[in-house]
Structures are given as C-alpha cells and as structure tokens.
Amino acid sequence: MRPDERDSRTIAEAVVSRLRTLREQHPDAQVTTELLRLDEAMVVVRAAIVLPNGGSATGFGTSGAGGHDAVEEAETRALHRTLTVLGYPPAAPPPRATTRDEQPAQEPAAAAVVPDADSAAPVRGPAAPRAAVRTDSTPPATAPVPAKSPATVDDDPPLEDYSWTEFWKWARSLGYGNKQIVEDLIEQSITSLSPAEVRAQLREKTGAP
C-alpha cells in the first residue's frame, strides 16, 4: 500500500469514528455533502453539518481526478474539516511501531550521532566541514530564506472562508448584520455562493479587510 493510500485510509477511519460520536451525542444532526466540481483536473466537495441546537459548520475537500475513488476522497476530506470546525477534532495517532527491518538503522545509537565540526577536524582536516556546507559565496547573514512550500490540500483556509458561522461573525464585526445587507452590497444573491466567494466580493466592493 502506498503512503498516500495509507494516509487516506487513516483519515477515512477517523471520520467514521467521529461521525459515530456525533450521532451518539446528536442523533438528529443533519449531515450533507454536495459535489461542486468534477472534471479531469479536480474534484471539489462541500460538506455541511447542522446540529439540532442550531450549531452548524461547512467544509470543503479536494482531490485530483486521476483515481476512481477521487470523489470519495474529496468527500472524506470535506467531512474531516467540517467535523474539526464543529468541535470534533481527530484523535492523535498512536505511536508508530518499529519494524524489524528498521532496527539495524537505529543501532548502535552512537552511529546515528553526527559529529560536530571540532570532533570531525582530525579526520577531514580543519576546513573540511565548512567546505562541505558552503557551496556559494553568499555571507551567512544574508543567505536567502527558503521559500515556503506551496500549500497542500490539508492547509486549512481561514474559518470564515468555509464556515458560515464564522463568516457571519466576521461580517457583523464590519456592520453587515444580515443576508439582505450583504446581497445589496455585492448586488447578487448569496444562496449559491460559498463563504469564501462572498468574502472576496465584499472585499472587492467595500474594501473590507
């Protein structure tokens, strides 16, 4: 089994466990998913959970469309984020067991310790450690900062971009107290829009932060 398949199965098992807990606490909770996009490039699914006491949350999940289970994977990720927003975070994974094949790489412990520059000097010579590290003439103080890695699908956007509850907290803090005010400002209905799309249009129309 490939590592990405193992991760997807772990997330799916965690989602099933958390949904079971949700049903035990709120048997009448409404859990829905909606397929927003399905093409050769990407699958996008939106999940929504509404509790009987009025609490609610939404989340989005994406997946590449290369595999036959891309829709299921995107739906699982959407439910994963929605449950987290609603207050059902995933449990911490158990410690990973060490296999027999990995033991030689960890023993003896002394072999895994990297010697510092002083202890390596008698073997490589005084300048060897620095020469191995430095590959250009840029001074250490002005060395470029490594660029941030592109965001993965697991990097969550701001809550107000995919949770209507958090969106309305943000909107009311700016004086947009209800749906009618927001629709008048962006000059269209928000019924078929996501929180992220509504926020983007409000920013464009009003200069909101």
JOCORRA-V771760 format. One record per residue. N is the residue number from 0. RES is the residue in one small letter. PHI is phi in radians with two decimals (NA if undefined). Layout:
# JOCORRA-V771760
N,RES,PHI ; N,RES,PHI
This chain:
# JOCORRA-V771760
0,m,NA ; 1,r,-1.26 ; 2,p,-1.01 ; 3,d,-1.18 ; 4,e,-1.18 ; 5,r,-1.12 ; 6,d,-1.14 ; 7,s,-1.10 ; 8,r,-1.16 ; 9,t,-1.10 ; 10,i,-1.12 ; 11,a,-1.10 ; 12,e,-1.12 ; 13,a,-1.15 ; 14,v,-1.13 ; 15,v,-1.06 ; 16,s,-1.11 ; 17,r,-1.26 ; 18,l,-1.15 ; 19,r,-1.11 ; 20,t,-1.10 ; 21,l,-1.04 ; 22,r,-1.18 ; 23,e,-1.15 ; 24,q,-1.48 ; 25,h,-2.38 ; 26,p,-1.03 ; 27,d,-1.67 ; 28,a,-1.09 ; 29,q,-1.70 ; 30,v,-2.09 ; 31,t,-2.29 ; 32,t,-2.29 ; 33,e,-2.41 ; 34,l,-1.43 ; 35,l,-1.63 ; 36,r,-2.62 ; 37,l,-2.59 ; 38,d,-2.57 ; 39,e,-1.23 ; 40,a,-1.72 ; 41,m,-2.79 ; 42,v,-2.07 ; 43,v,-2.21 ; 44,v,-2.21 ; 45,r,-1.93 ; 46,a,-2.02 ; 47,a,-2.44 ; 48,i,-2.27 ; 49,v,-2.13 ; 50,l,-1.57 ; 51,p,-1.05 ; 52,n,-1.45 ; 53,g,1.82 ; 54,g,-1.17 ; 55,s,-2.71 ; 56,a,-2.79 ; 57,t,-2.25 ; 58,g,-2.68 ; 59,f,-2.04 ; 60,g,-2.32 ; 61,t,-2.22 ; 62,s,-2.79 ; 63,g,-1.19 ; 64,a,-1.61 ; 65,g,-1.33 ; 66,g,-1.70 ; 67,h,-1.26 ; 68,d,-1.85 ; 69,a,-1.12 ; 70,v,-1.14 ; 71,e,-1.08 ; 72,e,-1.14 ; 73,a,-1.13 ; 74,e,-1.12 ; 75,t,-1.07 ; 76,r,-1.15 ; 77,a,-1.12 ; 78,l,-1.14 ; 79,h,-1.01 ; 80,r,-1.21 ; 81,t,-1.12 ; 82,l,-1.11 ; 83,t,-1.13 ; 84,v,-1.10 ; 85,l,-1.35 ; 86,g,1.81 ; 87,y,-2.11 ; 88,p,-1.22 ; 89,p,-1.22 ; 90,a,-1.26 ; 91,a,-1.14 ; 92,p,-1.17 ; 93,p,-1.17 ; 94,p,-1.01 ; 95,r,-1.34 ; 96,a,-1.24 ; 97,t,-1.54 ; 98,t,-1.42 ; 99,r,-1.11 ; 100,d,-1.16 ; 101,e,-1.51 ; 102,q,-1.06 ; 103,p,-1.02 ; 104,a,-1.24 ; 105,q,-1.77 ; 106,e,-2.18 ; 107,p,-1.34 ; 108,a,-1.06 ; 109,a,-1.10 ; 110,a,-1.25 ; 111,a,-1.48 ; 112,v,-1.45 ; 113,v,-1.44 ; 114,p,-1.16 ; 115,d,-1.38 ; 116,a,-1.08 ; 117,d,-1.17 ; 118,s,-1.26 ; 119,a,-1.46 ; 120,a,-1.03 ; 121,p,-1.08 ; 122,v,-1.55 ; 123,r,-1.67 ; 124,g,1.72 ; 125,p,-0.97 ; 126,a,-1.69 ; 127,a,-1.06 ; 128,p,-1.07 ; 129,r,-1.20 ; 130,a,-1.13 ; 131,a,-1.26 ; 132,v,-1.51 ; 133,r,-1.43 ; 134,t,-2.05 ; 135,d,-2.56 ; 136,s,-1.72 ; 137,t,-1.22 ; 138,p,-1.04 ; 139,p,-0.97 ; 140,a,-1.20 ; 141,t,-1.98 ; 142,a,-1.08 ; 143,p,-1.11 ; 144,v,-1.36 ; 145,p,-0.97 ; 146,a,-1.16 ; 147,k,-1.19 ; 148,s,-1.16 ; 149,p,-1.01 ; 150,a,-1.14 ; 151,t,-1.64 ; 152,v,-1.15 ; 153,d,-1.55 ; 154,d,-1.40 ; 155,d,-1.33 ; 156,p,-1.30 ; 157,p,-0.96 ; 158,l,-0.97 ; 159,e,-1.20 ; 160,d,-1.53 ; 161,y,-2.42 ; 162,s,-2.08 ; 163,w,-1.09 ; 164,t,-1.05 ; 165,e,-1.22 ; 166,f,-1.06 ; 167,w,-1.21 ; 168,k,-1.07 ; 169,w,-1.14 ; 170,a,-1.12 ; 171,r,-1.16 ; 172,s,-1.16 ; 173,l,-1.77 ; 174,g,1.67 ; 175,y,-1.67 ; 176,g,-1.43 ; 177,n,-2.65 ; 178,k,-1.09 ; 179,q,-1.10 ; 180,i,-1.09 ; 181,v,-1.11 ; 182,e,-1.16 ; 183,d,-1.14 ; 184,l,-1.20 ; 185,i,-1.67 ; 186,e,1.09 ; 187,q,-2.90 ; 188,s,-1.29 ; 189,i,-1.78 ; 190,t,-1.04 ; 191,s,-1.73 ; 192,l,-1.76 ; 193,s,-1.54 ; 194,p,-0.97 ; 195,a,-1.13 ; 196,e,-1.19 ; 197,v,-1.16 ; 198,r,-1.08 ; 199,a,-1.10 ; 200,q,-1.25 ; 201,l,-1.09 ; 202,r,-1.08 ; 203,e,-1.19 ; 204,k,-1.38 ; 205,t,-2.02 ; 206,g,1.31 ; 207,a,-1.11 ; 208,p,-1.22
